[in-house]
């Protein structure tokens, strides 16, 4: 019985430790989950999950780059800025 309990505890601990903590402010599942603008709390230019971005306040050089070739996209579950070719 003790062996079963120890085995279950080991499985539980391994399962909990295997997934890194997720930052909800930058997490996404698709490109439409991401936006660039001003962080709703700090008021600083920010790109991340649309729920944390005030898109009515824009930061043009920050969001699109000086040459206008950056886009905010979901890459591997994280909102990122990527350069268009």
PyMOL Python script that loads the backbone (N, CA, C, O; Angstrom):
from pymol import cmd

cmd.read_pdbstr("""\
ATOM      1  N   UNK A   1       0.817  -1.195   0.000  1.00  0.00           N
ATOM      2  CA  UNK A   1       0.000   0.000   0.000  1.00  0.00           C
ATOM      3  C   UNK A   1       0.863   1.263   0.000  1.00  0.00           C
ATOM      4  O   UNK A   1       0.571   2.226  -0.709  1.00  0.00           O
ATOM      5  N   UNK A   2       1.935   1.246   0.807  1.00  0.00           N
ATOM      6  CA  UNK A   2       2.831   2.401   0.846  1.00  0.00           C
ATOM      7  C   UNK A   2       3.488   2.623  -0.508  1.00  0.00           C
ATOM      8  O   UNK A   2       3.708   3.761  -0.921  1.00  0.00           O
ATOM      9  N   UNK A   3       3.800   1.534  -1.194  1.00  0.00           N
ATOM     10  CA  UNK A   3       4.425   1.637  -2.513  1.00  0.00           C
ATOM     11  C   UNK A   3       3.483   2.309  -3.508  1.00  0.00           C
ATOM     12  O   UNK A   3       3.919   3.116  -4.328  1.00  0.00           O
ATOM     13  N   UNK A   4       2.212   1.982  -3.440  1.00  0.00           N
ATOM     14  CA  UNK A   4       1.229   2.596  -4.337  1.00  0.00           C
ATOM     15  C   UNK A   4       1.121   4.087  -4.051  1.00  0.00           C
ATOM     16  O   UNK A   4       1.090   4.895  -4.979  1.00  0.00           O
ATOM     17  N   UNK A   5       1.065   4.456  -2.792  1.00  0.00           N
ATOM     18  CA  UNK A   5       0.965   5.870  -2.414  1.00  0.00           C
ATOM     19  C   UNK A   5       2.212   6.630  -2.856  1.00  0.00           C
ATOM     20  O   UNK A   5       2.106   7.736  -3.386  1.00  0.00           O
ATOM     21  N   UNK A   6       3.385   6.051  -2.644  1.00  0.00           N
ATOM     22  CA  UNK A   6       4.626   6.706  -3.073  1.00  0.00           C
ATOM     23  C   UNK A   6       4.679   6.849  -4.590  1.00  0.00           C
ATOM     24  O   UNK A   6       5.135   7.871  -5.103  1.00  0.00           O
ATOM     25  N   UNK A   7       4.219   5.840  -5.301  1.00  0.00           N
ATOM     26  CA  UNK A   7       4.203   5.902  -6.765  1.00  0.00           C
ATOM     27  C   UNK A   7       3.265   7.000  -7.244  1.00  0.00           C
ATOM     28  O   UNK A   7       3.618   7.768  -8.139  1.00  0.00           O
ATOM     29  N   UNK A   8       2.081   7.081  -6.661  1.00  0.00           N
ATOM     30  CA  UNK A   8       1.131   8.129  -7.039  1.00  0.00           C
ATOM     31  C   UNK A   8       1.678   9.519  -6.719  1.00  0.00           C
ATOM     32  O   UNK A   8       1.500  10.447  -7.508  1.00  0.00           O
ATOM     33  N   UNK A   9       2.332   9.671  -5.588  1.00  0.00           N
ATOM     34  CA  UNK A   9       2.940  10.959  -5.235  1.00  0.00           C
ATOM     35  C   UNK A   9       4.030  11.334  -6.229  1.00  0.00           C
ATOM     36  O   UNK A   9       4.133  12.495  -6.627  1.00  0.00           O
ATOM     37  N   UNK A  10       4.838  10.371  -6.631  1.00  0.00           N
ATOM     38  CA  UNK A  10       5.907  10.636  -7.598  1.00  0.00           C
ATOM     39  C   UNK A  10       5.323  11.064  -8.937  1.00  0.00           C
ATOM     40  O   UNK A  10       5.819  12.003  -9.560  1.00  0.00           O
ATOM     41  N   UNK A  11       4.270  10.378  -9.384  1.00  0.00           N
ATOM     42  CA  UNK A  11       3.624  10.746 -10.651  1.00  0.00           C
ATOM     43  C   UNK A  11       3.045  12.152 -10.553  1.00  0.00           C
ATOM     44  O   UNK A  11       3.178  12.948 -11.482  1.00  0.00           O
ATOM     45  N   UNK A  12       2.410  12.455  -9.438  1.00  0.00           N
ATOM     46  CA  UNK A  12       1.830  13.779  -9.239  1.00  0.00           C
ATOM     47  C   UNK A  12       2.899  14.867  -9.278  1.00  0.00           C
ATOM     48  O   UNK A  12       2.716  15.894  -9.931  1.00  0.00           O
ATOM     49  N   UNK A  13       4.008  14.645  -8.587  1.00  0.00           N
ATOM     50  CA  UNK A  13       5.082  15.638  -8.546  1.00  0.00           C
ATOM     51  C   UNK A  13       5.722  15.832  -9.913  1.00  0.00           C
ATOM     52  O   UNK A  13       6.027  16.963 -10.292  1.00  0.00           O
ATOM     53  N   UNK A  14       5.931  14.760 -10.656  1.00  0.00           N
ATOM     54  CA  UNK A  14       6.516  14.873 -11.990  1.00  0.00           C
ATOM     55  C   UNK A  14       5.569  15.626 -12.912  1.00  0.00           C
ATOM     56  O   UNK A  14       6.008  16.460 -13.703  1.00  0.00           O
ATOM     57  N   UNK A  15       4.283  15.343 -12.818  1.00  0.00           N
ATOM     58  CA  UNK A  15       3.293  16.030 -13.649  1.00  0.00           C
ATOM     59  C   UNK A  15       3.222  17.513 -13.349  1.00  0.00           C
ATOM     60  O   UNK A  15       3.053  18.320 -14.264  1.00  0.00           O
ATOM     61  N   UNK A  16       3.346  17.884 -12.104  1.00  0.00           N
ATOM     62  CA  UNK A  16       3.298  19.299 -11.728  1.00  0.00           C
ATOM     63  C   UNK A  16       4.561  20.036 -12.151  1.00  0.00           C
ATOM     64  O   UNK A  16       4.490  21.203 -12.538  1.00  0.00           O
ATOM     65  N   UNK A  17       5.692  19.390 -12.085  1.00  0.00           N
ATOM     66  CA  UNK A  17       6.962  20.047 -12.381  1.00  0.00           C
ATOM     67  C   UNK A  17       7.243  20.140 -13.874  1.00  0.00           C
ATOM     68  O   UNK A  17       8.104  20.919 -14.282  1.00  0.00           O
ATOM     69  N   UNK A  18       6.542  19.368 -14.700  1.00  0.00           N
ATOM     70  CA  UNK A  18       6.891  19.315 -16.116  1.00  0.00           C
ATOM     71  C   UNK A  18       6.401  20.510 -16.919  1.00  0.00           C
ATOM     72  O   UNK A  18       6.933  20.770 -17.998  1.00  0.00           O
ATOM     73  N   UNK A  19       5.414  21.240 -16.439  1.00  0.00           N
ATOM     74  CA  UNK A  19       4.918  22.373 -17.215  1.00  0.00           C
ATOM     75  C   UNK A  19       5.396  23.683 -16.590  1.00  0.00           C
ATOM     76  O   UNK A  19       5.147  23.939 -15.411  1.00  0.00           O
ATOM     77  N   UNK A  20       6.082  24.513 -17.380  1.00  0.00           N
ATOM     78  CA  UNK A  20       6.556  25.787 -16.852  1.00  0.00           C
ATOM     79  C   UNK A  20       5.385  26.731 -16.594  1.00  0.00           C
ATOM     80  O   UNK A  20       4.336  26.593 -17.223  1.00  0.00           O
ATOM     81  N   UNK A  21       5.543  27.672 -15.694  1.00  0.00           N
ATOM     82  CA  UNK A  21       4.462  28.622 -15.445  1.00  0.00           C
ATOM     83  C   UNK A  21       4.182  29.451 -16.690  1.00  0.00           C
ATOM     84  O   UNK A  21       5.098  29.802 -17.433  1.00  0.00           O
ATOM     85  N   UNK A  22       2.914  29.760 -16.909  1.00  0.00           N
ATOM     86  CA  UNK A  22       2.511  30.488 -18.105  1.00  0.00           C
ATOM     87  C   UNK A  22       2.205  31.938 -17.742  1.00  0.00           C
ATOM     88  O   UNK A  22       1.476  32.209 -16.788  1.00  0.00           O
ATOM     89  N   UNK A  23       2.765  32.853 -18.505  1.00  0.00           N
ATOM     90  CA  UNK A  23       2.504  34.264 -18.297  1.00  0.00           C
ATOM     91  C   UNK A  23       1.253  34.625 -19.086  1.00  0.00           C
ATOM     92  O   UNK A  23       1.297  34.701 -20.314  1.00  0.00           O
ATOM     93  N   UNK A  24       0.152  34.846 -18.404  1.00  0.00           N
ATOM     94  CA  UNK A  24      -1.113  35.119 -19.072  1.00  0.00           C
ATOM     95  C   UNK A  24      -1.077  36.396 -19.897  1.00  0.00           C
ATOM     96  O   UNK A  24      -1.809  36.516 -20.879  1.00  0.00           O
ATOM     97  N   UNK A  25      -0.237  37.350 -19.514  1.00  0.00           N
ATOM     98  CA  UNK A  25      -0.171  38.611 -20.247  1.00  0.00           C
ATOM     99  C   UNK A  25       0.389  38.442 -21.654  1.00  0.00           C
ATOM    100  O   UNK A  25       0.126  39.277 -22.520  1.00  0.00           O
ATOM    101  N   UNK A  26       1.147  37.391 -21.898  1.00  0.00           N
ATOM    102  CA  UNK A  26       1.737  37.193 -23.225  1.00  0.00           C
ATOM    103  C   UNK A  26       1.312  35.879 -23.874  1.00  0.00           C
ATOM    104  O   UNK A  26       1.796  35.553 -24.958  1.00  0.00           O
ATOM    105  N   UNK A  27       0.420  35.116 -23.242  1.00  0.00           N
ATOM    106  CA  UNK A  27       0.031  33.821 -23.803  1.00  0.00           C
ATOM    107  C   UNK A  27      -1.019  33.985 -24.900  1.00  0.00           C
ATOM    108  O   UNK A  27      -1.792  34.943 -24.910  1.00  0.00           O
ATOM    109  N   UNK A  28      -1.022  33.014 -25.827  1.00  0.00           N
ATOM    110  CA  UNK A  28      -1.963  33.053 -26.944  1.00  0.00           C
ATOM    111  C   UNK A  28      -2.145  31.659 -27.520  1.00  0.00           C
ATOM    112  O   UNK A  28      -1.369  30.743 -27.245  1.00  0.00           O
ATOM    113  N   UNK A  29      -3.195  31.521 -28.327  1.00  0.00           N
ATOM    114  CA  UNK A  29      -3.421  30.298 -29.079  1.00  0.00           C
ATOM    115  C   UNK A  29      -3.436  30.583 -30.573  1.00  0.00           C
ATOM    116  O   UNK A  29      -3.168  29.695 -31.382  1.00  0.00           O
ATOM    117  N   UNK A  30      -3.750  31.822 -30.937  1.00  0.00           N
ATOM    118  CA  UNK A  30      -3.780  32.222 -32.346  1.00  0.00           C
ATOM    119  C   UNK A  30      -3.434  33.701 -32.450  1.00  0.00           C
ATOM    120  O   UNK A  30      -3.434  34.420 -31.451  1.00  0.00           O
ATOM    121  N   UNK A  31      -3.140  34.150 -33.666  1.00  0.00           N
ATOM    122  CA  UNK A  31      -2.707  35.535 -33.875  1.00  0.00           C
ATOM    123  C   UNK A  31      -3.713  36.553 -33.338  1.00  0.00           C
ATOM    124  O   UNK A  31      -3.317  37.608 -32.841  1.00  0.00           O
ATOM    125  N   UNK A  32      -4.999  36.251 -33.431  1.00  0.00           N
ATOM    126  CA  UNK A  32      -6.014  37.207 -32.979  1.00  0.00           C
ATOM    127  C   UNK A  32      -6.028  37.384 -31.461  1.00  0.00           C
ATOM    128  O   UNK A  32      -6.666  38.308 -30.957  1.00  0.00           O
ATOM    129  N   UNK A  33      -5.342  36.521 -30.733  1.00  0.00           N
ATOM    130  CA  UNK A  33      -5.223  36.672 -29.277  1.00  0.00           C
ATOM    131  C   UNK A  33      -4.206  37.741 -28.899  1.00  0.00           C
ATOM    132  O   UNK A  33      -4.144  38.149 -27.739  1.00  0.00           O
ATOM    133  N   UNK A  34      -3.409  38.201 -29.858  1.00  0.00           N
ATOM    134  CA  UNK A  34      -2.317  39.142 -29.592  1.00  0.00           C
ATOM    135  C   UNK A  34      -2.643  40.534 -30.118  1.00  0.00           C
ATOM    136  O   UNK A  34      -3.359  40.694 -31.106  1.00  0.00           O
ATOM    137  N   UNK A  35      -2.104  41.526 -29.438  1.00  0.00           N
ATOM    138  CA  UNK A  35      -2.285  42.914 -29.861  1.00  0.00           C
ATOM    139  C   UNK A  35      -1.098  43.736 -29.386  1.00  0.00           C
ATOM    140  O   UNK A  35      -0.321  43.307 -28.533  1.00  0.00           O
ATOM    141  N   UNK A  36      -0.979  44.917 -29.955  1.00  0.00           N
ATOM    142  CA  UNK A  36       0.059  45.849 -29.548  1.00  0.00           C
ATOM    143  C   UNK A  36      -0.585  47.199 -29.287  1.00  0.00           C
ATOM    144  O   UNK A  36      -1.469  47.631 -30.027  1.00  0.00           O
ATOM    145  N   UNK A  37      -0.145  47.848 -28.251  1.00  0.00           N
ATOM    146  CA  UNK A  37      -0.676  49.148 -27.869  1.00  0.00           C
ATOM    147  C   UNK A  37      -0.075  49.553 -26.539  1.00  0.00           C
ATOM    148  O   UNK A  37       1.145  49.582 -26.382  1.00  0.00           O
ATOM    149  N   UNK A  38      -0.937  49.865 -25.578  1.00  0.00           N
ATOM    150  CA  UNK A  38      -0.496  50.300 -24.255  1.00  0.00           C
ATOM    151  C   UNK A  38      -1.017  49.301 -23.220  1.00  0.00           C
ATOM    152  O   UNK A  38      -2.182  48.905 -23.267  1.00  0.00           O
ATOM    153  N   UNK A  39      -0.159  48.898 -22.294  1.00  0.00           N
ATOM    154  CA  UNK A  39      -0.564  47.967 -21.235  1.00  0.00           C
ATOM    155  C   UNK A  39      -1.668  48.607 -20.401  1.00  0.00           C
ATOM    156  O   UNK A  39      -1.576  49.778 -20.036  1.00  0.00           O
ATOM    157  N   UNK A  40      -2.707  47.841 -20.102  1.00  0.00           N
ATOM    158  CA  UNK A  40      -3.870  48.405 -19.409  1.00  0.00           C
ATOM    159  C   UNK A  40      -3.563  48.854 -17.981  1.00  0.00           C
ATOM    160  O   UNK A  40      -4.279  49.696 -17.437  1.00  0.00           O
ATOM    161  N   UNK A  41      -2.520  48.312 -17.371  1.00  0.00           N
ATOM    162  CA  UNK A  41      -2.188  48.679 -15.996  1.00  0.00           C
ATOM    163  C   UNK A  41      -1.054  49.690 -15.923  1.00  0.00           C
ATOM    164  O   UNK A  41      -1.152  50.687 -15.207  1.00  0.00           O
ATOM    165  N   UNK A  42       0.022  49.437 -16.662  1.00  0.00           N
ATOM    166  CA  UNK A  42       1.213  50.282 -16.544  1.00  0.00           C
ATOM    167  C   UNK A  42       1.176  51.513 -17.437  1.00  0.00           C
ATOM    168  O   UNK A  42       1.839  52.508 -17.144  1.00  0.00           O
ATOM    169  N   UNK A  43       0.404  51.458 -18.532  1.00  0.00           N
ATOM    170  CA  UNK A  43       0.371  52.575 -19.472  1.00  0.00           C
ATOM    171  C   UNK A  43       1.583  52.635 -20.381  1.00  0.00           C
ATOM    172  O   UNK A  43       1.751  53.600 -21.126  1.00  0.00           O
ATOM    173  N   UNK A  44       2.438  51.608 -20.329  1.00  0.00           N
ATOM    174  CA  UNK A  44       3.628  51.578 -21.185  1.00  0.00           C
ATOM    175  C   UNK A  44       3.327  50.823 -22.475  1.00  0.00           C
ATOM    176  O   UNK A  44       2.435  49.976 -22.521  1.00  0.00           O
ATOM    177  N   UNK A  45       4.090  51.145 -23.524  1.00  0.00           N
ATOM    178  CA  UNK A  45       3.950  50.422 -24.779  1.00  0.00           C
ATOM    179  C   UNK A  45       4.174  48.938 -24.511  1.00  0.00           C
ATOM    180  O   UNK A  45       5.098  48.559 -23.791  1.00  0.00           O
ATOM    181  N   UNK A  46       3.312  48.099 -25.102  1.00  0.00           N
ATOM    182  CA  UNK A  46       3.300  46.681 -24.744  1.00  0.00           C
ATOM    183  C   UNK A  46       2.674  45.872 -25.864  1.00  0.00           C
ATOM    184  O   UNK A  46       1.714  46.316 -26.494  1.00  0.00           O
ATOM    185  N   UNK A  47       3.214  44.680 -26.118  1.00  0.00           N
ATOM    186  CA  UNK A  47       2.525  43.718 -26.974  1.00  0.00           C
ATOM    187  C   UNK A  47       2.330  42.443 -26.183  1.00  0.00           C
ATOM    188  O   UNK A  47       3.222  42.003 -25.459  1.00  0.00           O
ATOM    189  N   UNK A  48       1.155  41.855 -26.329  1.00  0.00           N
ATOM    190  CA  UNK A  48       0.835  40.650 -25.582  1.00  0.00           C
ATOM    191  C   UNK A  48      -0.605  40.259 -25.805  1.00  0.00           C
ATOM    192  O   UNK A  48      -1.210  40.615 -26.816  1.00  0.00           O
ATOM    193  N   UNK A  49      -1.155  39.518 -24.847  1.00  0.00           N
ATOM    194  CA  UNK A  49      -2.528  39.050 -24.944  1.00  0.00           C
ATOM    195  C   UNK A  49      -3.476  40.243 -25.014  1.00  0.00           C
ATOM    196  O   UNK A  49      -3.338  41.205 -24.259  1.00  0.00           O
ATOM    197  N   UNK A  50      -4.432  40.168 -25.922  1.00  0.00           N
ATOM    198  CA  UNK A  50      -5.341  41.278 -26.198  1.00  0.00           C
ATOM    199  C   UNK A  50      -6.104  41.733 -24.948  1.00  0.00           C
ATOM    200  O   UNK A  50      -6.540  42.882 -24.882  1.00  0.00           O
ATOM    201  N   UNK A  51      -6.269  40.862 -23.972  1.00  0.00           N
ATOM    202  CA  UNK A  51      -6.972  41.230 -22.742  1.00  0.00           C
ATOM    203  C   UNK A  51      -6.166  42.170 -21.849  1.00  0.00           C
ATOM    204  O   UNK A  51      -6.707  42.738 -20.901  1.00  0.00           O
ATOM    205  N   UNK A  52      -4.888  42.336 -22.141  1.00  0.00           N
ATOM    206  CA  UNK A  52      -4.014  43.195 -21.337  1.00  0.00           C
ATOM    207  C   UNK A  52      -3.532  44.425 -22.103  1.00  0.00           C
ATOM    208  O   UNK A  52      -2.683  45.173 -21.617  1.00  0.00           O
ATOM    209  N   UNK A  53      -4.079  44.633 -23.311  1.00  0.00           N
ATOM    210  CA  UNK A  53      -3.620  45.721 -24.173  1.00  0.00           C
ATOM    211  C   UNK A  53      -4.767  46.679 -24.454  1.00  0.00           C
ATOM    212  O   UNK A  53      -5.859  46.263 -24.840  1.00  0.00           O
ATOM    213  N   UNK A  54      -4.506  47.967 -24.257  1.00  0.00           N
ATOM    214  CA  UNK A  54      -5.450  49.003 -24.681  1.00  0.00           C
ATOM    215  C   UNK A  54      -5.075  49.357 -26.116  1.00  0.00           C
ATOM    216  O   UNK A  54      -4.106  50.081 -26.349  1.00  0.00           O
ATOM    217  N   UNK A  55      -5.840  48.847 -27.074  1.00  0.00           N
ATOM    218  CA  UNK A  55      -5.479  49.053 -28.476  1.00  0.00           C
ATOM    219  C   UNK A  55      -5.887  50.432 -28.992  1.00  0.00           C
ATOM    220  O   UNK A  55      -5.498  50.818 -30.095  1.00  0.00           O
ATOM    221  N   UNK A  56      -6.664  51.176 -28.211  1.00  0.00           N
ATOM    222  CA  UNK A  56      -7.031  52.519 -28.659  1.00  0.00           C
ATOM    223  C   UNK A  56      -5.874  53.502 -28.482  1.00  0.00           C
ATOM    224  O   UNK A  56      -5.839  54.536 -29.151  1.00  0.00           O
ATOM    225  N   UNK A  57      -4.930  53.195 -27.594  1.00  0.00           N
ATOM    226  CA  UNK A  57      -3.708  53.990 -27.447  1.00  0.00           C
ATOM    227  C   UNK A  57      -2.580  53.241 -28.136  1.00  0.00           C
ATOM    228  O   UNK A  57      -2.174  52.174 -27.674  1.00  0.00           O
ATOM    229  N   UNK A  58      -2.075  53.778 -29.221  1.00  0.00           N
ATOM    230  CA  UNK A  58      -1.055  53.098 -30.017  1.00  0.00           C
ATOM    231  C   UNK A  58       0.336  53.668 -29.764  1.00  0.00           C
ATOM    232  O   UNK A  58       0.497  54.818 -29.357  1.00  0.00           O
ATOM    233  N   UNK A  59       1.318  52.840 -30.012  1.00  0.00           N
ATOM    234  CA  UNK A  59       2.733  53.208 -29.961  1.00  0.00           C
ATOM    235  C   UNK A  59       3.317  52.829 -31.322  1.00  0.00           C
ATOM    236  O   UNK A  59       3.921  51.763 -31.448  1.00  0.00           O
ATOM    237  N   UNK A  60       3.152  53.674 -32.343  1.00  0.00           N
ATOM    238  CA  UNK A  60       3.486  53.286 -33.717  1.00  0.00           C
ATOM    239  C   UNK A  60       4.895  52.745 -33.909  1.00  0.00           C
ATOM    240  O   UNK A  60       5.051  51.668 -34.486  1.00  0.00           O
ATOM    241  N   UNK A  61       5.909  53.433 -33.457  1.00  0.00           N
ATOM    242  CA  UNK A  61       7.275  52.946 -33.681  1.00  0.00           C
ATOM    243  C   UNK A  61       7.541  51.670 -32.896  1.00  0.00           C
ATOM    244  O   UNK A  61       8.310  50.820 -33.346  1.00  0.00           O
ATOM    245  N   UNK A  62       6.930  51.523 -31.750  1.00  0.00           N
ATOM    246  CA  UNK A  62       7.102  50.315 -30.946  1.00  0.00           C
ATOM    247  C   UNK A  62       6.361  49.135 -31.577  1.00  0.00           C
ATOM    248  O   UNK A  62       6.908  48.037 -31.671  1.00  0.00           O
ATOM    249  N   UNK A  63       5.136  49.356 -32.003  1.00  0.00           N
ATOM    250  CA  UNK A  63       4.303  48.255 -32.500  1.00  0.00           C
ATOM    251  C   UNK A  63       4.683  47.803 -33.905  1.00  0.00           C
ATOM    252  O   UNK A  63       4.712  46.602 -34.177  1.00  0.00           O
ATOM    253  N   UNK A  64       4.968  48.725 -34.782  1.00  0.00           N
ATOM    254  CA  UNK A  64       5.239  48.342 -36.177  1.00  0.00           C
ATOM    255  C   UNK A  64       6.688  48.542 -36.572  1.00  0.00           C
ATOM    256  O   UNK A  64       7.089  48.139 -37.664  1.00  0.00           O
ATOM    257  N   UNK A  65       7.479  49.152 -35.712  1.00  0.00           N
ATOM    258  CA  UNK A  65       8.868  49.445 -36.056  1.00  0.00           C
ATOM    259  C   UNK A  65       8.948  50.721 -36.870  1.00  0.00           C
ATOM    260  O   UNK A  65       7.949  51.164 -37.436  1.00  0.00           O
ATOM    261  N   UNK A  66      10.116  51.305 -36.931  1.00  0.00           N
ATOM    262  CA  UNK A  66      10.299  52.557 -37.665  1.00  0.00           C
ATOM    263  C   UNK A  66       9.980  52.372 -39.138  1.00  0.00           C
ATOM    264  O   UNK A  66       9.427  53.268 -39.777  1.00  0.00           O
ATOM    265  N   UNK A  67      10.330  51.200 -39.682  1.00  0.00           N
ATOM    266  CA  UNK A  67      10.063  50.952 -41.098  1.00  0.00           C
ATOM    267  C   UNK A  67       8.693  50.317 -41.340  1.00  0.00           C
ATOM    268  O   UNK A  67       8.356  50.013 -42.484  1.00  0.00           O
ATOM    269  N   UNK A  68       7.896  50.111 -40.287  1.00  0.00           N
ATOM    270  CA  UNK A  68       6.541  49.594 -40.429  1.00  0.00           C
ATOM    271  C   UNK A  68       6.450  48.125 -40.791  1.00  0.00           C
ATOM    272  O   UNK A  68       5.428  47.688 -41.320  1.00  0.00           O
ATOM    273  N   UNK A  69       7.486  47.355 -40.523  1.00  0.00           N
ATOM    274  CA  UNK A  69       7.494  45.956 -40.956  1.00  0.00           C
ATOM    275  C   UNK A  69       7.315  44.934 -39.831  1.00  0.00           C
ATOM    276  O   UNK A  69       7.444  43.733 -40.070  1.00  0.00           O
ATOM    277  N   UNK A  70       7.021  45.388 -38.609  1.00  0.00           N
ATOM    278  CA  UNK A  70       6.774  44.443 -37.522  1.00  0.00           C
ATOM    279  C   UNK A  70       5.281  44.155 -37.406  1.00  0.00           C
ATOM    280  O   UNK A  70       4.446  45.030 -37.636  1.00  0.00           O
ATOM    281  N   UNK A  71       4.963  42.918 -37.047  1.00  0.00           N
ATOM    282  CA  UNK A  71       3.597  42.513 -36.753  1.00  0.00           C
ATOM    283  C   UNK A  71       3.604  41.747 -35.441  1.00  0.00           C
ATOM    284  O   UNK A  71       4.603  41.125 -35.081  1.00  0.00           O
ATOM    285  N   UNK A  72       2.490  41.795 -34.733  1.00  0.00           N
ATOM    286  CA  UNK A  72       2.349  41.025 -33.509  1.00  0.00           C
ATOM    287  C   UNK A  72       1.643  39.723 -33.861  1.00  0.00           C
ATOM    288  O   UNK A  72       0.536  39.736 -34.398  1.00  0.00           O
ATOM    289  N   UNK A  73       2.286  38.599 -33.557  1.00  0.00           N
ATOM    290  CA  UNK A  73       1.742  37.281 -33.898  1.00  0.00           C
ATOM    291  C   UNK A  73       1.915  36.321 -32.730  1.00  0.00           C
ATOM    292  O   UNK A  73       2.721  36.548 -31.828  1.00  0.00           O
ATOM    293  N   UNK A  74       1.146  35.251 -32.769  1.00  0.00           N
ATOM    294  CA  UNK A  74       1.261  34.182 -31.781  1.00  0.00           C
ATOM    295  C   UNK A  74       2.291  33.177 -32.284  1.00  0.00           C
ATOM    296  O   UNK A  74       2.080  32.528 -33.308  1.00  0.00           O
ATOM    297  N   UNK A  75       3.399  33.049 -31.567  1.00  0.00           N
ATOM    298  CA  UNK A  75       4.469  32.126 -31.942  1.00  0.00           C
ATOM    299  C   UNK A  75       4.713  31.180 -30.769  1.00  0.00           C
ATOM    300  O   UNK A  75       5.157  31.602 -29.701  1.00  0.00           O
ATOM    301  N   UNK A  76       4.422  29.911 -30.977  1.00  0.00           N
ATOM    302  CA  UNK A  76       4.629  28.881 -29.949  1.00  0.00           C
ATOM    303  C   UNK A  76       3.929  29.234 -28.632  1.00  0.00           C
ATOM    304  O   UNK A  76       4.473  29.004 -27.551  1.00  0.00           O
ATOM    305  N   UNK A  77       2.720  29.793 -28.733  1.00  0.00           N
ATOM    306  CA  UNK A  77       1.934  30.089 -27.546  1.00  0.00           C
ATOM    307  C   UNK A  77       2.270  31.380 -26.835  1.00  0.00           C
ATOM    308  O   UNK A  77       1.755  31.644 -25.748  1.00  0.00           O
ATOM    309  N   UNK A  78       3.150  32.207 -27.448  1.00  0.00           N
ATOM    310  CA  UNK A  78       3.553  33.480 -26.845  1.00  0.00           C
ATOM    311  C   UNK A  78       3.394  34.590 -27.878  1.00  0.00           C
ATOM    312  O   UNK A  78       3.846  34.449 -29.014  1.00  0.00           O
ATOM    313  N   UNK A  79       2.756  35.687 -27.492  1.00  0.00           N
ATOM    314  CA  UNK A  79       2.633  36.832 -28.392  1.00  0.00           C
ATOM    315  C   UNK A  79       4.018  37.419 -28.621  1.00  0.00           C
ATOM    316  O   UNK A  79       4.740  37.721 -27.671  1.00  0.00           O
ATOM    317  N   UNK A  80       4.380  37.577 -29.890  1.00  0.00           N
ATOM    318  CA  UNK A  80       5.721  38.038 -30.249  1.00  0.00           C
ATOM    319  C   UNK A  80       5.636  39.048 -31.377  1.00  0.00           C
ATOM    320  O   UNK A  80       4.658  39.091 -32.124  1.00  0.00           O
ATOM    321  N   UNK A  81       6.678  39.859 -31.487  1.00  0.00           N
ATOM    322  CA  UNK A  81       6.806  40.743 -32.643  1.00  0.00           C
ATOM    323  C   UNK A  81       7.663  40.029 -33.672  1.00  0.00           C
ATOM    324  O   UNK A  81       8.756  39.553 -33.368  1.00  0.00           O
ATOM    325  N   UNK A  82       7.155  39.961 -34.891  1.00  0.00           N
ATOM    326  CA  UNK A  82       7.904  39.334 -35.977  1.00  0.00           C
ATOM    327  C   UNK A  82       8.030  40.330 -37.117  1.00  0.00           C
ATOM    328  O   UNK A  82       7.153  41.164 -37.339  1.00  0.00           O
ATOM    329  N   UNK A  83       9.127  40.224 -37.824  1.00  0.00           N
ATOM    330  CA  UNK A  83       9.403  41.135 -38.938  1.00  0.00           C
ATOM    331  C   UNK A  83       8.884  40.519 -40.226  1.00  0.00           C
ATOM    332  O   UNK A  83       9.183  39.368 -40.545  1.00  0.00           O
ATOM    333  N   UNK A  84       8.105  41.298 -40.961  1.00  0.00           N
ATOM    334  CA  UNK A  84       7.644  40.868 -42.279  1.00  0.00           C
ATOM    335  C   UNK A  84       8.771  41.035 -43.278  1.00  0.00           C
ATOM    336  O   UNK A  84       9.537  41.996 -43.204  1.00  0.00           O
ATOM    337  N   UNK A  85       8.874  40.109 -44.205  1.00  0.00           N
ATOM    338  CA  UNK A  85       9.951  40.233 -45.218  1.00  0.00           C
ATOM    339  C   UNK A  85       9.743  41.410 -46.148  1.00  0.00           C
ATOM    340  O   UNK A  85      10.556  41.642 -47.042  1.00  0.00           O
TER     341      UNK A  85
END
""", "prot")
cmd.dss("prot")
cmd.show_as("cartoon", "prot")
cmd.util.cbc("prot")
cmd.orient("prot")
